Amino acid sequence: MSRPDVVVVGAGLAGLSAARDLEAGGAHVTVLEARPRVGGRVEQVELDDGRRVQLGGEVVGNAHTSYLGLVAELGLTLTASYVAEPGEVTRQVPEAVDVGEWPSWCTEADRASAEKVEAALATVVRGIDPDDPWSSPDLERLDRTSVGDWMREVDASPAVMRLAEMFQLSMSDGSIERTSMFAHARQLRAGGSTGSYDYEQWENLRVAEGSASVALTMAAGLRDVRLSTPVDRISVGATGSVVTTTAGETLRADAVVLAVPAGPARDLDIDGVSEERLRSLRRQRHAWAAKFVVAYDRSFWRDRGQNGLAESEGVLGSTWPQQEGVLSALVPPERYAAFAAADTETRTREALAQVAGLYGAEATSPQQTWTRLWGTDPWTQGYVTQWRPGDVTEVGPLHGTHEPPFYVCGSDQWVAGYMEGAVRTGRAAAAAALGGG
Ligand SMILES: Cc1cc2nc3c(=O)[nH]c(=O)nc-3n(C[C@H](O)[C@H](O)[C@H](O)COP(=O)(O)OP(=O)(O)OC[C@H]3O[C@@H](n4cnc5c(N)ncnc54)[C@H](O)[C@@H]3O)c2cc1C
């Protein structure tokens, strides 16, 4: 039995950020990772021409201060994301494909309705303290209310509701009818907005070397990262904890940092921590999504004045340009089954036909395509954290907190998921463990 000071379970951005700070603080750290690679939900492949294609997390924004700070420390470079791409957004519904800010099915009255909804949203968002959401007087009522019900309460027109649903699914969040209004507003507040989703705050930057390079660079600097080593049991004790791998190896440690997503965390056998904590951890859930990526030799959508950003009611809920000639697309949870149920060839053909509907026939002749079914990947079981009506209250204030010597981190432990959540909570877990708190 080896005896590191700290065992970190999971080598995604959270686990690696925690391990890096723990080592810098003088701890002897072992990271155990189930997959044969590090990075978790950030993953990249390299094309012969040198383009690094991202199959997982990709873009960040101005509000992502922990992630941006880490990138600077690692000596990596930030560059503008698709948000700076010239051209116009596209919206695709069964009856129309519209290029421009407003689709043809929105009237002047709908625009006025959207403005009223925006003003009402700003009031809700301002009422939430992102550092202490539990003190919000309206927490329980707003958490029980779906975004859809809240929009009906403020008289959103049917077209404005349809736009909101398209946007929500374009991000691969759950339907507005199945998302907690409190969680929705809390996420916006945590992202530094006082109104609806702000692209500059959330998505205007990306790492030029490829977002998975953040994970790879951190891992290269760590002393002991063990790949293909899934953990299936954690036994926490005040005088030493024991982590057992699926292969039966045991590691005794002074502290354990759990850095795996909500689904895989539920599969672990954990003892020695309170029932309330386990209930809270296991009550979290993910939106399931797939990512479809397609590489061309050039960004041909620009020829038509389109910026490659699309929201759609098709199986692909969105597309956006990842870099020159590369389009990313997400399959949202509400459409995941229809996508995952097909064989690879059919799935790819149908996805390309949808892209052709957006950007023209050239879309059907790619250099290469990739599909990652993150929702049914056993080591992710999802995509990002999702809060259905009632979930915030059920998970409760133990969310993202520690029970020393058991520490938790991961994007799920922040209000809004994302790479920022992974880095922020990873570094916070390390600071807490080093401080003994
Ligand atoms: C398709 C897609 C697109 C995304 N786009 C963006 C984006 O553009 N911007 C953004 O900010 N975020 C995005 N995200 C979210 C972001 O990638 C994640 O929130 C973040 O990378 C999660 O990091 P993490 O360390 O918390 O978890 P993970 O990256 O999931 O890492 C957890 C690690 O734990 C390992 N593990 C699981 N179970 C065990 C076990 N039993 N034993 C040992 N190891 C285990 C896993 O293999 C994994 O390596 C996207 C995610 C996906 C899937």
PDBQT file of the ligand as one rigid body, heavy atoms in Angstrom, charges set to zero:
ROOT
HETATM    1  C1  LIG A 501     -19.177  18.717 -25.482  1.00  0.00    +0.000 C 
HETATM    2  C2  LIG A 501     -18.804  19.645 -24.389  1.00  0.00    +0.000 A 
HETATM    3  C3  LIG A 501     -18.630  20.983 -24.653  1.00  0.00    +0.000 A 
HETATM    4  C4  LIG A 501     -18.298  21.858 -23.637  1.00  0.00    +0.000 A 
HETATM    5  N1  LIG A 501     -18.061  23.172 -23.949  1.00  0.00    +0.000 NA
HETATM    6  C5  LIG A 501     -17.591  23.995 -22.997  1.00  0.00    +0.000 A 
HETATM    7  C6  LIG A 501     -17.133  25.292 -23.338  1.00  0.00    +0.000 A 
HETATM    8  O1  LIG A 501     -17.103  25.661 -24.505  1.00  0.00    +0.000 OA
HETATM    9  N2  LIG A 501     -16.713  26.093 -22.334  1.00  0.00    +0.000 N 
HETATM   10  C7  LIG A 501     -16.658  25.670 -21.032  1.00  0.00    +0.000 A 
HETATM   11  O2  LIG A 501     -16.230  26.433 -20.171  1.00  0.00    +0.000 OA
HETATM   12  N3  LIG A 501     -17.065  24.428 -20.694  1.00  0.00    +0.000 NA
HETATM   13  C8  LIG A 501     -17.501  23.590 -21.646  1.00  0.00    +0.000 A 
HETATM   14  N4  LIG A 501     -17.844  22.309 -21.334  1.00  0.00    +0.000 N 
HETATM   15  C9  LIG A 501     -17.801  21.893 -19.925  1.00  0.00    +0.000 C 
HETATM   16  C10 LIG A 501     -16.374  21.661 -19.459  1.00  0.00    +0.000 C 
HETATM   17  O3  LIG A 501     -15.644  20.958 -20.436  1.00  0.00    +0.000 OA
HETATM   18  C11 LIG A 501     -16.421  20.855 -18.175  1.00  0.00    +0.000 C 
HETATM   19  O4  LIG A 501     -17.337  21.461 -17.277  1.00  0.00    +0.000 OA
HETATM   20  C12 LIG A 501     -15.077  20.737 -17.480  1.00  0.00    +0.000 C 
HETATM   21  O5  LIG A 501     -14.050  20.402 -18.393  1.00  0.00    +0.000 OA
HETATM   22  C13 LIG A 501     -15.219  19.678 -16.411  1.00  0.00    +0.000 C 
HETATM   23  O6  LIG A 501     -14.006  19.491 -15.724  1.00  0.00    +0.000 OA
HETATM   24  P1  LIG A 501     -14.004  18.563 -14.430  1.00  0.00    +0.000 P 
HETATM   25  O7  LIG A 501     -12.597  18.356 -14.059  1.00  0.00    +0.000 OA
HETATM   26  O8  LIG A 501     -14.942  19.105 -13.425  1.00  0.00    +0.000 OA
HETATM   27  O9  LIG A 501     -14.669  17.183 -14.889  1.00  0.00    +0.000 OA
HETATM   28  P2  LIG A 501     -14.182  16.175 -16.009  1.00  0.00    +0.000 P 
HETATM   29  O10 LIG A 501     -13.477  16.893 -17.087  1.00  0.00    +0.000 OA
HETATM   30  O11 LIG A 501     -15.368  15.358 -16.385  1.00  0.00    +0.000 OA
HETATM   31  O12 LIG A 501     -13.092  15.297 -15.273  1.00  0.00    +0.000 OA
HETATM   32  C14 LIG A 501     -13.423  14.249 -14.396  1.00  0.00    +0.000 C 
HETATM   33  C15 LIG A 501     -12.413  13.129 -14.574  1.00  0.00    +0.000 C 
HETATM   34  O13 LIG A 501     -12.738  12.089 -13.671  1.00  0.00    +0.000 OA
HETATM   35  C16 LIG A 501     -12.522  10.848 -14.314  1.00  0.00    +0.000 C 
HETATM   36  N5  LIG A 501     -13.303   9.842 -13.606  1.00  0.00    +0.000 N 
HETATM   37  C17 LIG A 501     -14.639   9.649 -13.597  1.00  0.00    +0.000 A 
HETATM   38  N6  LIG A 501     -14.952   8.621 -12.784  1.00  0.00    +0.000 NA
HETATM   39  C18 LIG A 501     -13.783   8.160 -12.262  1.00  0.00    +0.000 A 
HETATM   40  C19 LIG A 501     -13.455   7.114 -11.359  1.00  0.00    +0.000 A 
HETATM   41  N7  LIG A 501     -14.374   6.331 -10.834  1.00  0.00    +0.000 N 
HETATM   42  N8  LIG A 501     -12.137   6.919 -11.055  1.00  0.00    +0.000 NA
HETATM   43  C20 LIG A 501     -11.166   7.716 -11.582  1.00  0.00    +0.000 A 
HETATM   44  N9  LIG A 501     -11.432   8.704 -12.449  1.00  0.00    +0.000 NA
HETATM   45  C21 LIG A 501     -12.731   8.933 -12.785  1.00  0.00    +0.000 A 
HETATM   46  C22 LIG A 501     -13.004  11.106 -15.735  1.00  0.00    +0.000 C 
HETATM   47  O14 LIG A 501     -12.480  10.155 -16.633  1.00  0.00    +0.000 OA
HETATM   48  C23 LIG A 501     -12.472  12.514 -15.976  1.00  0.00    +0.000 C 
HETATM   49  O15 LIG A 501     -11.173  12.504 -16.539  1.00  0.00    +0.000 OA
HETATM   50  C24 LIG A 501     -18.166  21.394 -22.320  1.00  0.00    +0.000 A 
HETATM   51  C25 LIG A 501     -18.333  20.048 -22.035  1.00  0.00    +0.000 A 
HETATM   52  C26 LIG A 501     -18.632  19.162 -23.052  1.00  0.00    +0.000 A 
HETATM   53  C27 LIG A 501     -18.791  17.702 -22.739  1.00  0.00    +0.000 C 
ENDROOT
TORSDOF 0
